[in-house]
Amino acid sequence: MNDSEIPEDLEVFYEALLFIAERPLSSTELGELAGVPRLQAEAALSSLAERLDEDERGIRLQHHDDAWQLVTAPAVGARLAAYATREEARLSPAALEALAVVAYRQPCTRGDVERVRGVDSDYVMRSLMHRRLVVEVGRRDTPGRPVLFGTTFTFLERFGLTSIDDLPPLSSEAAQLTALTDSTAGADGE
């Protein structure tokens, strides 16, 4: 096989890989993952992009700088908006409370969230992790080594923020509550 020929399974591999990828992938990464030279990877990706456009599929292959990702085709975007705004896609008040605590206090533990909210937050924290709004960022250096949580890039995207610094300032009441919980934070090992 010469360099201009593209194995048929390479396009299929890239379509599947980009479907499951959680972020755009570079040409170099895509070449390494398939075990082919970068130029051959780019040729296969270009061919895949053309095929998806020609077949008028619901997805497109987007290429920006050196990154590739599968995206929704513009023709179906408006119709998919109904899915994105479904009721179950919205966060519950409990989830919003917990997410706000993590956003303003990060890194913080589930115990920190529970102290501010005053209720068990295990399910809510698992739900936020499942939605990729919070992630484990380490462990506190205290007995039991509780998990520390922080917000994710998905959180910033979903709330239209460029960084955590863009969060609005806390009200004086919320700031007082945070100060109270800070002074009690070491009492139970978290």
Secondary structure as UniProt FT lines:
FT   TURN            3..4
FT   HELIX           8..20
FT   STRAND          25..26
FT   HELIX           27..34
FT   HELIX           38..54
FT   TURN            55..56
FT   STRAND          59..64
FT   TURN            65..66
FT   STRAND          67..72
FT   HELIX           74..84
FT   HELIX           87..89
FT   HELIX           93..105
FT   HELIX           110..117
FT   HELIX           122..130
FT   TURN            131..132
FT   STRAND          134..139
FT   TURN            143..144
FT   STRAND          147..151
FT   HELIX           153..158
FT   TURN            159..160
FT   HELIX           164..166
FT   HELIX           172..184
FT   TURN            185..188
//
